[in-house]
Amino acid sequence: MYSFFKLKKQEFVSPDLDKSISEANYTVIDTELTGLNERKDSIISIGAVKMVGSKIDLSRDFHRFTKPGTKFKSESVVVHGITPSDVSEEPAIDSILSEFSDFCGDDTLIGHCVSIDMAFINREMKRVLGNPMSNPVIDTFFIYEWIRNQSPSKPCFSYASKDSGLYEIAKCFEIPVRGAHDALTDAFITAQIFQRFIPVLINLGVKNLGMLLKIGHPEEGGDKSSKSGLISNF
């Protein structure tokens, strides 16, 4: 799923791999786009929220709209409800990237099908600032897939991969979902889903950040981490 978005090889910030997943610092991110073509489409908005372990810090969030450099696609407007007139007076993305990078700091980044978001963010980071983001990244889709593989009968972990979208998982966990997609709202929904995952992961033996990064890796996580023997401690 979403395998056409590949994270570029890069030097990551070196996190404390022994850090407990219930104590690690996370920034949960989401973007809204004019379309899904990494080369031809653009970011319209970026949203992010902070977490320390399972605690969501509602006092610290990031939400910026930006005037895209490419035309809107009608199908994307249906998804997020943002129109060209809504962002016509917003700044270009160049002016918000440093602020976004500073907000993320050295945190581990989290997103649902996050390779899509990171492909667009890193393209702009490289163009404007010279380098992609160096933070480690984990994907809640692949964490979900891994838990489903370990405990397929566990409530809310029985969806097939094609049905495990952000909103489907959220509804199962009784996380409120309303209206069109919004970058900050979707980041908050993703944070709440990850919040639900943490005790399940700990019960399955995933207790430190190193294990979590293997399971949630945007390319090698999920079922792949089990089949490749990446997770062999439990």
LOKOL-165710 format. One line per 10 residues: number of its first residue (from 1); their letters; for each residue y, z, x of N, C-alpha, C, CB. Coordinates in nm, 2 decimals. Glycine has a CB too. Example, Ala and Ser with C-alpha at 12.3 -4.5 7.8 and 13.67 -1.06 7.14 Angstrom:
BEGIN
1 = as = -0.57/0.78/1.32/-0.45/0.78/1.23/-0.33/0.78/1.32/-0.45/0.90/1.13; -0.22/0.71/1.28/-0.11/0.71/1.37/0.00/0.79/1.29/-0.06/0.57/1.41;
This chain:
BEGIN
1 = mysffklkkq = -0.12/0.00/0.08/0.00/0.00/0.00/0.12/0.00/0.09/0.00/0.12/-0.10; 0.22/-0.09/0.06/0.34/-0.10/0.13/0.31/-0.12/0.28/0.43/0.02/0.11; 0.20/-0.19/0.32/0.17/-0.20/0.46/0.26/-0.30/0.53/0.02/-0.24/0.47; 0.33/-0.38/0.45/0.42/-0.48/0.51/0.54/-0.42/0.57/0.46/-0.59/0.41; 0.57/-0.29/0.55/0.68/-0.22/0.61/0.62/-0.14/0.73/0.75/-0.13/0.51; 0.64/-0.18/0.85/0.59/-0.11/0.97/0.70/-0.04/1.04/0.52/-0.21/1.06; 0.67/0.09/1.07/0.77/0.16/1.16/0.76/0.11/1.30/0.74/0.31/1.15; 0.88/0.07/1.35/0.88/0.02/1.49/0.84/0.13/1.59/1.02/-0.03/1.52; 0.78/0.09/1.70/0.74/0.18/1.80/0.87/0.24/1.86/0.66/0.11/1.91; 0.87/0.37/1.88/0.99/0.43/1.93/0.96/0.57/1.99/1.10/0.45/1.82;
11 = efvspdldks = 1.05/0.62/2.07/1.03/0.75/2.12/1.08/0.86/2.02/1.11/0.77/2.26; 0.99/0.95/1.98/1.03/1.04/1.88/1.08/1.17/1.94/0.91/1.07/1.79; 1.16/1.24/1.86/1.20/1.38/1.90/1.06/1.46/1.91/1.29/1.44/1.79; 1.05/1.54/2.01/0.93/1.62/2.03/0.94/1.75/1.95/0.91/1.65/2.18; 0.87/1.75/1.83/0.87/1.87/1.75/0.77/1.97/1.81/0.83/1.84/1.61; 0.79/2.10/1.76/0.69/2.20/1.80/0.57/2.18/1.71/0.76/2.35/1.78; 0.47/2.12/1.77/0.35/2.09/1.69/0.27/2.21/1.64/0.26/2.00/1.77; 0.29/2.32/1.70/0.23/2.45/1.66/0.30/2.52/1.55/0.20/2.54/1.78; 0.42/2.47/1.52/0.50/2.54/1.42/0.43/2.53/1.28/0.64/2.47/1.40; 0.43/2.65/1.21/0.36/2.65/1.08/0.43/2.56/0.98/0.37/2.80/1.03;
21 = iseanytvid = 0.36/2.49/0.90/0.42/2.40/0.80/0.50/2.47/0.70/0.31/2.31/0.73; 0.48/2.60/0.69/0.55/2.68/0.59/0.68/2.74/0.66/0.47/2.80/0.54; 0.71/2.70/0.78/0.83/2.75/0.85/0.91/2.63/0.91/0.79/2.84/0.96; 0.85/2.51/0.92/0.91/2.40/0.98/1.04/2.35/0.90/0.81/2.28/1.00; 1.13/2.28/0.97/1.25/2.22/0.91/1.22/2.08/0.87/1.37/2.24/1.00; 1.26/2.04/0.75/1.24/1.91/0.70/1.37/1.86/0.63/1.12/1.91/0.59; 1.39/1.73/0.64/1.49/1.66/0.56/1.42/1.55/0.48/1.60/1.59/0.65; 1.43/1.57/0.35/1.36/1.47/0.26/1.46/1.36/0.22/1.31/1.55/0.13; 1.42/1.24/0.23/1.51/1.13/0.22/1.47/1.03/0.11/1.53/1.06/0.35; 1.57/0.95/0.07/1.54/0.84/-0.02/1.65/0.74/-0.01/1.51/0.88/-0.17;
31 = teltglnerk = 1.63/0.61/-0.04/1.73/0.51/-0.04/1.72/0.43/-0.17/1.72/0.42/0.08; 1.83/0.37/-0.21/1.83/0.27/-0.31/1.88/0.14/-0.25/1.92/0.30/-0.44; 1.82/0.02/-0.29/1.84/-0.10/-0.21/1.87/-0.22/-0.31/1.71/-0.13/-0.14; 1.93/-0.32/-0.25/1.95/-0.44/-0.33/1.82/-0.52/-0.36/2.05/-0.53/-0.26; 1.72/-0.49/-0.28/1.59/-0.55/-0.29/1.50/-0.51/-0.18/1.60/-0.71/-0.29; 1.37/-0.56/-0.17/1.28/-0.50/-0.08/1.26/-0.59/0.05/1.15/-0.49/-0.14; 1.34/-0.69/0.06/1.33/-0.78/0.18/1.41/-0.72/0.30/1.38/-0.92/0.15; 1.34/-0.67/0.40/1.40/-0.59/0.50/1.51/-0.68/0.58/1.30/-0.55/0.60; 1.49/-0.81/0.58/1.58/-0.89/0.65/1.70/-0.94/0.57/1.50/-1.01/0.71; 1.68/-0.95/0.44/1.78/-1.01/0.36/1.85/-0.91/0.26/1.72/-1.12/0.28;
41 = dsiisigavk = 1.80/-0.79/0.24/1.85/-0.70/0.15/1.92/-0.58/0.22/1.74/-0.64/0.06; 1.99/-0.50/0.14/2.07/-0.39/0.20/2.06/-0.26/0.13/2.22/-0.44/0.20; 2.10/-0.16/0.20/2.10/-0.02/0.14/2.23/-0.01/0.05/2.11/0.09/0.25; 2.21/0.05/-0.07/2.32/0.08/-0.16/2.35/0.23/-0.16/2.28/0.04/-0.30; 2.25/0.31/-0.14/2.28/0.46/-0.13/2.17/0.53/-0.06/2.29/0.52/-0.27; 2.20/0.64/0.00/2.11/0.73/0.07/2.13/0.87/0.02/2.13/0.72/0.23; 2.01/0.93/-0.01/2.01/1.07/-0.05/1.92/1.15/0.03/1.97/1.08/-0.20; 1.95/1.28/0.05/1.86/1.36/0.13/1.89/1.51/0.10/1.89/1.34/0.28; 1.78/1.59/0.11/1.79/1.73/0.08/1.71/1.80/0.20/1.73/1.77/-0.06; 1.75/1.93/0.22/1.69/2.01/0.33/1.58/2.10/0.27/1.80/2.09/0.40;
51 = mvgskidlsr = 1.48/2.12/0.36/1.38/2.22/0.33/1.35/2.30/0.45/1.25/2.14/0.27; 1.31/2.42/0.43/1.25/2.51/0.54/1.12/2.55/0.48/1.35/2.63/0.58; 1.01/2.50/0.53/0.88/2.52/0.47/0.89/2.47/0.33/0.85/2.67/0.48; 0.85/2.56/0.23/0.84/2.52/0.09/0.97/2.55/0.02/0.73/2.59/0.02; 1.07/2.60/0.09/1.20/2.63/0.03/1.30/2.52/0.04/1.26/2.76/0.09; 1.34/2.47/-0.08/1.44/2.37/-0.09/1.58/2.43/-0.09/1.42/2.28/-0.22; 1.66/2.38/0.01/1.80/2.44/0.02/1.89/2.36/-0.07/1.84/2.44/0.17; 1.92/2.40/-0.19/2.01/2.33/-0.28/2.15/2.33/-0.24/1.99/2.39/-0.42; 2.19/2.41/-0.14/2.33/2.42/-0.09/2.36/2.31/0.01/2.36/2.55/-0.03; 2.25/2.24/0.06/2.27/2.14/0.16/2.21/2.01/0.11/2.21/2.18/0.30;
61 = dfhrftkpgt = 2.29/1.91/0.08/2.23/1.78/0.04/2.33/1.67/0.10/2.22/1.77/-0.11; 2.28/1.55/0.10/2.35/1.43/0.14/2.34/1.32/0.04/2.31/1.39/0.29; 2.45/1.27/-0.01/2.44/1.16/-0.10/2.56/1.07/-0.08/2.43/1.21/-0.25; 2.54/0.95/-0.04/2.64/0.85/-0.01/2.61/0.72/-0.07/2.67/0.84/0.14; 2.71/0.65/-0.14/2.70/0.52/-0.18/2.76/0.43/-0.08/2.76/0.50/-0.32; 2.72/0.30/-0.07/2.78/0.21/0.03/2.78/0.07/-0.03/2.70/0.21/0.16; 2.88/0.00/0.00/2.90/-0.14/-0.04/2.80/-0.23/0.04/3.04/-0.19/-0.03; 2.70/-0.29/-0.02/2.60/-0.36/0.05/2.66/-0.49/0.11/2.48/-0.39/-0.03; 2.60/-0.54/0.21/2.64/-0.67/0.27/2.57/-0.79/0.22/2.62/-0.66/0.42; 2.48/-0.76/0.12/2.40/-0.87/0.06/2.41/-0.86/-0.09/2.25/-0.87/0.11;
71 = kfksesvvvh = 2.37/-0.97/-0.16/2.38/-0.97/-0.31/2.28/-0.89/-0.37/2.37/-1.12/-0.35; 2.31/-0.84/-0.49/2.22/-0.76/-0.57/2.11/-0.85/-0.63/2.29/-0.68/-0.68; 1.99/-0.80/-0.64/1.89/-0.87/-0.71/1.88/-0.80/-0.85/1.75/-0.86/-0.64; 1.86/-0.88/-0.95/1.86/-0.83/-1.09/1.75/-0.73/-1.11/1.85/-0.94/-1.19; 1.63/-0.75/-1.05/1.52/-0.66/-1.06/1.55/-0.53/-1.00/1.39/-0.72/-1.00; 1.63/-0.52/-0.90/1.66/-0.39/-0.84/1.76/-0.31/-0.92/1.72/-0.41/-0.69; 1.85/-0.38/-0.99/1.95/-0.32/-1.08/1.87/-0.25/-1.19/2.05/-0.42/-1.13; 1.77/-0.31/-1.24/1.68/-0.25/-1.35/1.62/-0.12/-1.30/1.57/-0.35/-1.39; 1.59/-0.11/-1.17/1.52/0.01/-1.12/1.62/0.12/-1.10/1.45/-0.03/-0.99; 1.73/0.09/-1.04/1.82/0.20/-1.00/1.95/0.21/-1.09/1.86/0.19/-0.86;
81 = gitpsdvsee = 1.98/0.11/-1.16/2.09/0.11/-1.25/2.23/0.10/-1.19/2.09/0.23/-1.33; 2.23/0.07/-1.06/2.36/0.06/-0.98/2.40/-0.09/-0.98/2.34/0.11/-0.84; 2.52/-0.12/-1.02/2.57/-0.26/-1.03/2.67/-0.28/-0.92/2.63/-0.28/-1.17; 2.70/-0.41/-0.89/2.79/-0.44/-0.79/2.93/-0.37/-0.81/2.82/-0.59/-0.78; 2.98/-0.36/-0.93/3.11/-0.30/-0.96/3.10/-0.15/-0.92/3.15/-0.32/-1.10; 2.99/-0.09/-0.93/2.98/0.05/-0.91/3.00/0.09/-0.76/2.84/0.10/-0.94; 2.98/-0.01/-0.67/2.99/0.02/-0.53/3.09/-0.07/-0.46/2.85/0.01/-0.46; 3.17/-0.15/-0.54/3.26/-0.24/-0.48/3.37/-0.18/-0.39/3.32/-0.33/-0.59; 3.40/-0.05/-0.42/3.51/0.02/-0.35/3.45/0.12/-0.25/3.60/0.09/-0.44; 3.32/0.12/-0.24/3.26/0.21/-0.14/3.26/0.16/0.00/3.11/0.24/-0.18;
91 = paidsilsef = 3.25/0.24/0.10/3.26/0.20/0.24/3.13/0.12/0.28/3.28/0.31/0.34; 3.14/0.04/0.39/3.02/-0.02/0.44/2.94/0.09/0.50/3.06/-0.13/0.55; 2.81/0.06/0.52/2.71/0.16/0.57/2.74/0.20/0.71/2.57/0.10/0.56; 2.81/0.12/0.79/2.84/0.15/0.92/2.91/0.29/0.93/2.93/0.04/0.99; 2.99/0.32/0.83/3.08/0.44/0.84/3.00/0.57/0.81/3.20/0.43/0.75; 2.88/0.56/0.75/2.81/0.68/0.71/2.69/0.71/0.80/2.77/0.67/0.57; 2.65/0.62/0.89/2.52/0.64/0.96/2.53/0.76/1.05/2.49/0.51/1.04; 2.64/0.78/1.12/2.65/0.89/1.21/2.64/1.02/1.13/2.78/0.89/1.30; 2.71/1.03/1.02/2.70/1.14/0.94/2.56/1.17/0.89/2.80/1.13/0.82; 2.49/1.07/0.85/2.35/1.08/0.80/2.26/1.13/0.92/2.30/0.95/0.75;
101 = sdfcgddtli = 2.28/1.07/1.03/2.20/1.12/1.15/2.23/1.26/1.18/2.23/1.03/1.27; 2.35/1.30/1.18/2.39/1.44/1.20/2.33/1.54/1.10/2.54/1.46/1.21; 2.33/1.49/0.98/2.27/1.57/0.87/2.12/1.60/0.89/2.29/1.51/0.73; 2.05/1.49/0.94/1.90/1.50/0.96/1.87/1.59/1.08/1.84/1.37/0.98; 1.96/1.58/1.18/1.94/1.66/1.31/1.80/1.63/1.37/1.94/1.81/1.28; 1.73/1.73/1.41/1.60/1.71/1.47/1.48/1.74/1.37/1.58/1.80/1.59; 1.52/1.74/1.24/1.42/1.77/1.14/1.31/1.66/1.13/1.48/1.79/1.00; 1.19/1.70/1.08/1.09/1.61/1.04/1.14/1.54/0.91/0.95/1.67/1.03; 1.14/1.41/0.91/1.18/1.34/0.79/1.06/1.32/0.69/1.24/1.20/0.82; 1.09/1.33/0.56/0.99/1.32/0.46/1.03/1.22/0.36/0.95/1.46/0.39;
111 = ghcvsidmaf = 0.94/1.13/0.31/0.98/1.04/0.20/0.85/1.00/0.13/1.06/0.92/0.25; 0.86/0.94/0.02/0.74/0.88/-0.05/0.75/0.73/-0.03/0.75/0.92/-0.21; 0.64/0.68/0.03/0.64/0.54/0.08/0.76/0.52/0.17/0.63/0.44/-0.04; 0.77/0.61/0.26/0.89/0.62/0.34/0.91/0.51/0.44/0.89/0.75/0.41; 0.81/0.43/0.47/0.83/0.32/0.56/0.93/0.22/0.51/0.70/0.24/0.58; 0.94/0.21/0.38/1.05/0.12/0.32/1.18/0.17/0.35/1.03/0.11/0.16; 1.21/0.30/0.33/1.34/0.36/0.36/1.37/0.35/0.51/1.34/0.50/0.31; 1.27/0.38/0.59/1.30/0.38/0.74/1.32/0.25/0.79/1.18/0.45/0.81; 1.25/0.14/0.74/1.27/0.01/0.78/1.42/-0.03/0.77/1.18/-0.09/0.71; 1.48/0.00/0.65/1.62/-0.04/0.63/1.71/0.06/0.71/1.65/-0.02/0.48;
121 = inremkrvlg = 1.69/0.18/0.71/1.77/0.28/0.79/1.77/0.24/0.94/1.73/0.42/0.76; 1.65/0.22/0.99/1.65/0.19/1.14/1.71/0.06/1.17/1.50/0.20/1.18; 1.70/-0.04/1.08/1.76/-0.17/1.11/1.91/-0.15/1.13/1.73/-0.27/1.00; 1.97/-0.07/1.04/2.12/-0.04/1.04/2.15/0.05/1.16/2.17/0.02/0.91; 2.07/0.15/1.19/2.09/0.24/1.30/2.09/0.16/1.43/1.98/0.35/1.31; 2.00/0.07/1.45/1.99/-0.01/1.57/2.12/-0.10/1.58/1.86/-0.09/1.58; 2.15/-0.16/1.47/2.27/-0.25/1.47/2.40/-0.18/1.50/2.28/-0.32/1.33; 2.42/-0.07/1.44/2.55/0.00/1.45/2.55/0.10/1.57/2.58/0.08/1.32; 2.45/0.18/1.59/2.45/0.28/1.69/2.36/0.25/1.81/2.40/0.41/1.62; 2.29/0.14/1.80/2.21/0.10/1.92/2.07/0.15/1.93/2.28/0.15/2.04;
131 = npmsnpvidt = 2.03/0.25/1.85/1.89/0.30/1.85/1.85/0.34/1.71/1.89/0.42/1.94; 1.72/0.33/1.69/1.66/0.38/1.56/1.66/0.53/1.56/1.52/0.32/1.53; 1.64/0.59/1.44/1.63/0.73/1.44/1.50/0.78/1.52/1.62/0.78/1.29; 1.51/0.89/1.58/1.40/0.94/1.67/1.32/1.05/1.61/1.46/0.98/1.80; 1.35/1.09/1.48/1.28/1.20/1.42/1.14/1.16/1.39/1.35/1.24/1.29; 1.05/1.25/1.39/0.91/1.23/1.34/0.92/1.21/1.19/0.82/1.35/1.37; 0.83/1.13/1.13/0.84/1.10/0.99/0.70/1.12/0.93/0.88/0.95/0.97; 0.70/1.17/0.81/0.58/1.19/0.73/0.60/1.13/0.59/0.53/1.33/0.72; 0.49/1.09/0.53/0.49/1.02/0.40/0.41/1.10/0.30/0.44/0.87/0.41; 0.48/1.14/0.19/0.41/1.22/0.09/0.30/1.13/0.02/0.50/1.27/-0.01;
141 = ffiyewirnq = 0.31/1.00/0.02/0.21/0.92/-0.04/0.08/0.94/0.04/0.25/0.77/-0.04; 0.09/0.94/0.17/-0.03/0.95/0.26/-0.08/1.09/0.26/0.00/0.90/0.40; 0.00/1.19/0.24/-0.04/1.33/0.23/-0.12/1.34/0.10/0.08/1.43/0.23; -0.07/1.28/-0.01/-0.14/1.28/-0.14/-0.27/1.21/-0.13/-0.05/1.21/-0.25; -0.28/1.10/-0.06/-0.40/1.03/-0.04/-0.50/1.11/0.03/-0.38/0.89/0.03; -0.46/1.18/0.14/-0.55/1.26/0.22/-0.61/1.38/0.13/-0.48/1.31/0.34; -0.52/1.45/0.06/-0.57/1.56/-0.02/-0.67/1.50/-0.13/-0.45/1.63/-0.09; -0.63/1.39/-0.19/-0.72/1.33/-0.29/-0.86/1.30/-0.23/-0.66/1.20/-0.35; -0.86/1.26/-0.10/-0.99/1.23/-0.04/-1.07/1.35/-0.01/-0.96/1.15/0.10; -1.00/1.46/0.02/-1.07/1.59/0.04/-1.11/1.66/-0.09/-0.98/1.68/0.12;
151 = spskpcfsya = -1.03/1.65/-0.19/-1.06/1.73/-0.31/-1.03/1.64/-0.43/-0.97/1.86/-0.32; -1.11/1.53/-0.46/-1.08/1.44/-0.56/-1.08/1.50/-0.70/-1.18/1.33/-0.56; -1.14/1.61/-0.72/-1.14/1.67/-0.86/-1.03/1.77/-0.88/-1.27/1.74/-0.88; -0.95/1.80/-0.78/-0.84/1.89/-0.79/-0.73/1.84/-0.89/-0.77/1.92/-0.65; -0.68/1.92/-0.98/-0.58/1.87/-1.07/-0.46/1.81/-1.01/-0.54/1.99/-1.16; -0.42/1.69/-1.06/-0.31/1.61/-1.01/-0.34/1.54/-0.88/-0.19/1.70/-0.99; -0.46/1.54/-0.84/-0.50/1.46/-0.72/-0.61/1.37/-0.75/-0.54/1.56/-0.60; -0.62/1.32/-0.87/-0.72/1.23/-0.91/-0.68/1.08/-0.94/-0.79/1.28/-1.04; -0.55/1.06/-0.92/-0.50/0.92/-0.94/-0.55/0.83/-0.83/-0.34/0.92/-0.94; -0.58/0.70/-0.87/-0.61/0.60/-0.77/-0.48/0.57/-0.69/-0.67/0.48/-0.83;
161 = skdsglyeia = -0.50/0.51/-0.57/-0.38/0.48/-0.49/-0.27/0.40/-0.57/-0.42/0.41/-0.37; -0.32/0.30/-0.65/-0.22/0.21/-0.72/-0.14/0.29/-0.83/-0.30/0.10/-0.78; -0.19/0.41/-0.87/-0.12/0.48/-0.97/-0.04/0.60/-0.92/-0.22/0.53/-1.07; -0.04/0.62/-0.78/0.01/0.74/-0.73/0.16/0.72/-0.68/-0.07/0.79/-0.61; 0.24/0.67/-0.77/0.38/0.65/-0.75/0.45/0.79/-0.76/0.44/0.55/-0.84; 0.58/0.79/-0.71/0.65/0.91/-0.71/0.66/0.98/-0.84/0.79/0.89/-0.65; 0.69/0.90/-0.95/0.72/0.96/-1.08/0.58/1.00/-1.14/0.79/0.86/-1.17; 0.48/0.92/-1.12/0.35/0.96/-1.18/0.30/1.10/-1.12/0.24/0.85/-1.15; 0.31/1.11/-0.99/0.27/1.24/-0.93/0.36/1.35/-0.98/0.28/1.24/-0.78; 0.49/1.33/-0.99/0.59/1.43/-1.04/0.56/1.48/-1.18/0.73/1.37/-1.03;
171 = kcfeipvrga = 0.53/1.38/-1.27/0.50/1.42/-1.41/0.37/1.51/-1.41/0.48/1.29/-1.49; 0.27/1.48/-1.33/0.15/1.56/-1.33/0.18/1.70/-1.29/0.05/1.50/-1.24; 0.28/1.72/-1.20/0.31/1.85/-1.16/0.42/1.92/-1.24/0.36/1.85/-1.01; 0.46/1.85/-1.35/0.56/1.89/-1.45/0.70/1.91/-1.38/0.52/2.03/-1.51; 0.72/1.81/-1.29/0.85/1.80/-1.23/0.94/1.71/-1.31/0.84/1.75/-1.08; 1.05/1.75/-1.36/1.13/1.66/-1.45/1.17/1.53/-1.39/1.26/1.74/-1.49; 1.15/1.42/-1.46/1.18/1.29/-1.42/1.26/1.22/-1.54/1.06/1.20/-1.38; 1.38/1.18/-1.51/1.47/1.13/-1.61/1.54/1.00/-1.56/1.56/1.23/-1.67; 1.55/0.90/-1.65/1.64/0.79/-1.62/1.60/0.70/-1.51/1.78/0.84/-1.60; 1.70/0.63/-1.46/1.68/0.53/-1.35/1.67/0.61/-1.21/1.79/0.43/-1.34;
181 = hdaltdafit = 1.62/0.54/-1.12/1.60/0.59/-0.98/1.74/0.62/-0.92/1.53/0.50/-0.89; 1.75/0.73/-0.85/1.88/0.77/-0.79/1.83/0.84/-0.66/1.96/0.87/-0.88; 1.90/0.80/-0.55/1.86/0.84/-0.41/1.85/0.99/-0.40/1.95/0.78/-0.31; 1.95/1.06/-0.44/1.95/1.21/-0.42/1.84/1.27/-0.52/2.08/1.27/-0.45; 1.84/1.22/-0.64/1.74/1.28/-0.74/1.60/1.25/-0.69/1.76/1.22/-0.88; 1.57/1.13/-0.64/1.44/1.10/-0.59/1.40/1.18/-0.47/1.43/0.95/-0.57; 1.50/1.20/-0.38/1.47/1.29/-0.27/1.44/1.43/-0.31/1.60/1.30/-0.17; 1.51/1.48/-0.41/1.48/1.61/-0.47/1.34/1.62/-0.54/1.59/1.65/-0.57; 1.31/1.51/-0.61/1.17/1.51/-0.67/1.07/1.51/-0.56/1.16/1.38/-0.76; 1.09/1.43/-0.45/0.99/1.42/-0.34/0.98/1.56/-0.28/1.04/1.32/-0.24;
191 = aqifqrfipv = 1.09/1.63/-0.26/1.09/1.76/-0.20/1.01/1.86/-0.29/1.23/1.82/-0.19; 1.02/1.85/-0.42/0.94/1.93/-0.51/0.79/1.90/-0.51/0.99/1.92/-0.65; 0.76/1.77/-0.49/0.62/1.73/-0.47/0.57/1.79/-0.35/0.60/1.58/-0.48; 0.64/1.77/-0.24/0.59/1.83/-0.11/0.58/1.98/-0.12/0.69/1.79/0.01; 0.67/2.04/-0.19/0.66/2.19/-0.21/0.53/2.23/-0.27/0.78/2.23/-0.30; 0.48/2.15/-0.37/0.35/2.17/-0.43/0.24/2.14/-0.34/0.34/2.08/-0.56; 0.26/2.05/-0.24/0.15/2.02/-0.15/0.12/2.13/-0.05/0.18/1.89/-0.08; 0.22/2.20/-0.01/0.21/2.29/0.11/0.10/2.39/0.09/0.34/2.36/0.13; 0.09/2.47/-0.02/-0.02/2.56/-0.04/-0.16/2.50/-0.04/0.00/2.65/-0.16; -0.16/2.38/-0.10/-0.29/2.30/-0.10/-0.33/2.26/0.04/-0.28/2.17/-0.19;
201 = linlgvknlg = -0.24/2.21/0.12/-0.27/2.18/0.26/-0.31/2.30/0.34/-0.14/2.12/0.32; -0.25/2.41/0.32/-0.28/2.53/0.40/-0.43/2.57/0.36/-0.18/2.65/0.37; -0.46/2.57/0.23/-0.59/2.60/0.19/-0.70/2.51/0.24/-0.60/2.60/0.03; -0.66/2.38/0.27/-0.75/2.28/0.33/-0.75/2.29/0.48/-0.71/2.14/0.28; -0.68/2.38/0.54/-0.68/2.40/0.69/-0.57/2.34/0.76/-0.80/2.35/0.74; -0.47/2.27/0.69/-0.36/2.21/0.76/-0.25/2.31/0.77/-0.31/2.08/0.68; -0.24/2.37/0.88/-0.15/2.49/0.89/-0.03/2.46/0.99/-0.22/2.61/0.94; -0.04/2.36/1.08/0.07/2.34/1.17/0.13/2.20/1.16/0.03/2.37/1.31; 0.24/2.18/1.22/0.31/2.06/1.21/0.24/1.94/1.27/0.45/2.07/1.27; 0.17/1.97/1.38/0.09/1.87/1.44/-0.01/1.80/1.35/0.02/1.92/1.57;
211 = mllkighpee = -0.09/1.89/1.28/-0.18/1.84/1.18/-0.12/1.76/1.07/-0.27/1.95/1.12; 0.00/1.81/1.02/0.07/1.75/0.91/0.12/1.61/0.95/0.19/1.84/0.87; 0.17/1.60/1.07/0.22/1.47/1.12/0.10/1.36/1.13/0.28/1.48/1.26; -0.02/1.41/1.16/-0.13/1.31/1.16/-0.17/1.27/1.02/-0.25/1.38/1.23; -0.18/1.36/0.93/-0.22/1.33/0.79/-0.11/1.25/0.72/-0.24/1.46/0.71; 0.02/1.28/0.75/0.12/1.21/0.68/0.19/1.10/0.75/0.23/1.31/0.64; 0.13/1.05/0.86/0.18/0.94/0.94/0.20/0.82/0.85/0.10/0.91/1.06; 0.31/0.75/0.85/0.33/0.63/0.76/0.24/0.52/0.78/0.47/0.59/0.77; 0.17/0.51/0.90/0.08/0.40/0.92/-0.07/0.45/0.94/0.12/0.32/1.04; -0.08/0.57/1.00/-0.22/0.61/1.03/-0.26/0.74/0.95/-0.22/0.64/1.18;
221 = ggdkssksgl = -0.18/0.77/0.86/-0.22/0.89/0.78/-0.31/0.87/0.66/-0.09/0.96/0.73; -0.31/0.96/0.57/-0.39/0.94/0.45/-0.54/0.93/0.48/-0.35/0.82/0.37; -0.61/0.84/0.41/-0.75/0.83/0.44/-0.78/0.78/0.58/-0.81/0.72/0.34; -0.69/0.71/0.64/-0.71/0.66/0.78/-0.73/0.78/0.88/-0.60/0.57/0.82; -0.66/0.89/0.86/-0.67/1.00/0.95/-0.80/1.07/0.94/-0.55/1.10/0.92; -0.86/1.07/0.82/-0.99/1.13/0.80/-1.10/1.04/0.86/-1.02/1.15/0.65; -1.09/0.91/0.84/-1.19/0.81/0.88/-1.19/0.79/1.03/-1.18/0.68/0.81; -1.07/0.81/1.09/-1.06/0.79/1.24/-1.09/0.91/1.32/-0.92/0.74/1.27; -1.11/1.02/1.25/-1.14/1.15/1.31/-1.02/1.22/1.37/-1.24/1.12/1.42; -0.90/1.17/1.32/-0.77/1.24/1.37/-0.77/1.39/1.34/-0.65/1.17/1.32;
231 = isnf = -0.82/1.42/1.22/-0.82/1.56/1.17/-0.97/1.60/1.19/-0.77/1.57/1.03; -1.00/1.68/1.29/-1.14/1.72/1.32/-1.15/1.87/1.33/-1.19/1.65/1.44; -1.04/1.94/1.30/-1.04/2.09/1.32/-1.11/2.16/1.20/-0.90/2.14/1.34; -1.13/2.09/1.09/-1.17/2.16/0.97/-1.26/2.07/0.88/-1.06/2.22/0.89;
